[in-house]
Amino acid sequence: MIVRDKHNSLKLLFMWHGTILPKVLPMIILLMAVSMIAWGLSHYQLYTVKNVPAVGFTVFGVVLSIFLGFRNNACYDRWWEGRKLWGALIANTRHLSRDSHFLHDDDRRVILVDMLIFVNLFRDRLRHQKLPVERFADYLDIDDKDKDELNTLIRQHINAPQVVLERIQHRLIHAVKSGQISDIIYTSIQRHIIEMGNIQAGCDRISSTPLPLVYSVLLHRAVFCFCWMLPFGIESVLGIWTPFLVGLLAYMFLGLDELSSQLEEPFGVAQNDLPLDTITRLIERETLALMGVATDDLPQAMGDDGRFNFL
């Protein structure tokens, strides 16, 4: 995710990286070229292109704007809900780190390491990716046995994050049975595990339930039809200015259509998706610091270059 400088409006005006413009620019240039050709044919009386009726064209544009706004609101709601769920995950990892002090140091470390593994596997599940186990080297002394166990967990289980939560739960139950913690403390710690499961279920719901395909296809086709009618609907009124206005209107309509497509899937790796890598690294650094790891030995923070950062 790109974090912009909110105080530099001039820089924002000419920004290229991370915007929708690179995606829609080829189509905008093509539409402007068609507009120029249509104006040239009419201006030099080589061929008269019949104009689109103004009333129908106007009604089409208004209706399309309403439905595009509705779709963008629905997609932004998905994006924002995903961000709130990952914010709740950050809070729960901090709560678990504090409440786990009731456990012995070795048991606490094992549970917190499992929590970090859960966060990584949870992110990978949302992105439909399976990364190698070497990424855990920052907080695990990985030997061949650990690698085999983690590889089995990642490759064979259909819901690896849930397996890790089950493992944490078993360790807490063992702590209760051994008298290390009381039932009250167990209940206090367990609620954070339950909440992590609820967060995973909420993100899985967003990831597995996109907007209806027929709705997206209908709007996508309507946007392209409207943009292709633009040169023939305003050429007789604007004359030589037709290509410029067509370019601006096409940028808005095509840009909104492309933006909603990006926001619809908030857990991907596109520039406007949620910064899951940065959030995961933040959780790792905070948890390892609470476990007593020296600052110089913590994993490198992400986002220090100012382009990608955690909000």
Residue pairs with C-beta under 8 A, 6 or more apart in sequence:
1 271
1 272
1 273
1 274
1 275
1 278
1 308
1 309
1 311
2 17
2 18
2 271
2 272
2 307
2 308
3 303
3 306
3 307
3 308
3 309
3 311
4 12
4 15
4 18
5 11
5 12
16 22
17 271
17 307
18 271
18 272
20 255
20 258
20 259
20 262
21 251
21 255
23 258
24 250
24 251
24 254
24 255
24 258
27 227
27 250
27 254
28 247
28 250
28 251
28 254
31 227
31 228
31 230
31 231
31 246
31 247
31 250
32 243
32 244
32 246
32 247
32 250
33 243
34 228
34 231
35 230
35 231
35 235
35 242
35 243
35 246
35 247
36 242
36 243
38 49
38 231
38 232
38 235
38 242
39 231
39 235
39 239
39 240
39 242
39 243
40 46
41 47
41 48
41 49
42 48
42 49
42 235
42 236
43 239
43 240
49 232
49 235
50 232
51 232
51 233
51 235
51 236
52 229
52 232
52 233
54 233
57 229
57 233
60 226
60 229
61 226
64 219
64 222
64 223
64 226
64 253
67 219
67 222
68 219
68 223
68 253
68 256
68 257
68 260
71 211
71 215
71 216
71 219
71 260
72 256
72 259
72 260
72 263
74 211
74 260
75 211
75 259
75 260
75 261
75 263
75 264
76 263
78 206
78 263
78 264
78 266
79 263
79 266
79 274
81 202
81 206
82 203
82 206
82 266
82 267
82 274
83 266
83 274
85 199
85 202
85 203
85 206
86 199
86 203
86 274
86 276
86 279
88 195
88 199
89 119
89 122
89 196
89 199
89 279
89 283
90 279
90 282
90 283
92 192
92 195
92 196
92 199
93 115
93 119
93 283
93 286
93 287
94 286
95 192
96 111
96 112
96 115
96 189
96 192
96 193
97 112
97 286
97 287
97 290
99 185
99 188
99 189
99 192
100 108
100 111
100 112
100 189
101 108
102 180
102 181
102 185
102 189
103 111
103 175
103 180
103 181
104 180
107 171
107 175
107 180
108 291
109 291
110 171
111 168
111 171
111 172
112 287
112 290
112 291
113 139
113 140
114 164
114 167
114 168
114 171
115 168
115 287
116 136
116 139
116 283
116 284
116 287
116 288
117 136
117 150
117 164
118 161
118 164
118 165
118 168
118 196
119 280
119 283
119 284
120 131
120 135
120 136
120 280
121 153
121 154
121 160
121 161
121 164
122 161
122 200
122 203
123 267
123 276
123 277
123 280
124 130
124 131
124 154
124 160
125 159
125 160
125 161
125 200
125 204
126 203
126 204
126 207
126 267
126 276
127 267
127 268
127 269
127 276
130 154
130 155
133 142
133 146
133 147
133 150
133 151
133 154
134 142
136 142
136 150
138 284
138 288
138 298
138 299
139 284
139 288
139 291
139 293
139 299
140 146
142 150
153 160
153 163
153 164
154 160
157 163
161 200
162 197
162 200
165 193
165 196
165 197
168 193
169 190
169 193
172 181
172 186
172 189
172 190
172 193
173 186
175 181
175 186
176 182
176 183
176 186
181 189
203 267
206 266
206 267
207 265
207 267
210 216
210 264
210 265
211 264
216 261
216 264
219 257
220 257
223 253
223 254
223 256
223 257
226 253
227 246
227 249
227 250
227 253
227 254
230 246
230 249
230 250
231 242
231 243
231 246
234 242
234 245
234 246
235 242
238 245
259 272
262 270
262 272
262 273
263 272
265 273
266 273
266 274
267 273
267 274
267 276
275 303
275 308
275 309
275 310
275 311
277 302
278 302
278 303
278 308
278 309
278 310
279 310
281 299
281 300
281 301
281 302
282 301
282 310
284 298
284 299
285 298
285 299
285 301
288 297
288 298
288 299
289 295
289 298
302 308
302 309
302 310
303 309
303 310
